[in-house]
Amino acid sequence: MPSLIRNAQPTDLNAIVQVHIKAWRETYLGIMADEILDHLNVEGRRRYWENALKDNRMIFVAEVDGQVVGFATCGPNREALKDYDAEVYAIYLLAAYHGMGLGKGLWKSCIKVLKAAGFKQVIVWVLKDNPSKQFYIKSGGAVEAEVPISLGKYSYAHEAYGMPL
């Protein structure tokens, strides 16, 4: 099963949208309300990713046998949180491809491009109940903040893991 991590291209739009929705449903099943997961909107995600790919943001995809199965995106920190100047906005990987090193490859791609751009410290936000947060702890991350995040009528604890680059 040949796999690779590469820069995302505009032609990856549909695959990224599909992975984003499916990975959310897999990742947050039992963590988020079914109502939220059932109403994920393909068109809303498509508009978001069209703009992200046009803006030439730092976006990577994980491919297995030529199929996009995950993605990561990063850039300047969107929140004023201590001295963290960079942020990994998202890493999502379809559940069937966990444990293959693809998540680590996506993470390393983000870290490499952030370092090359001169950033010094990175933050990543994770739902507190997401078991995947262990990945960030093993990568050297420490909880720097916890804030509620509202999604419709629901509220969830959101943790920020920070680390030097």
Buried (B, 14 or more C-beta within 10 A) or exposed (E): EEBEBEEBEEEBBEBBBBBBBBBBBBBBEEBBBEEBBEEBEEEEBBEBBEEBBEEEBBBBBBBBEEEBBBBBBBBEBEEEBEEBBBBBBBBBBBEEBBEBEBBBBBBBBBBEBBEEBEBEBBBBBBBBEBEBBEBBEEBEBEBBBEEEEEEEEEEBEBBBBBBEB
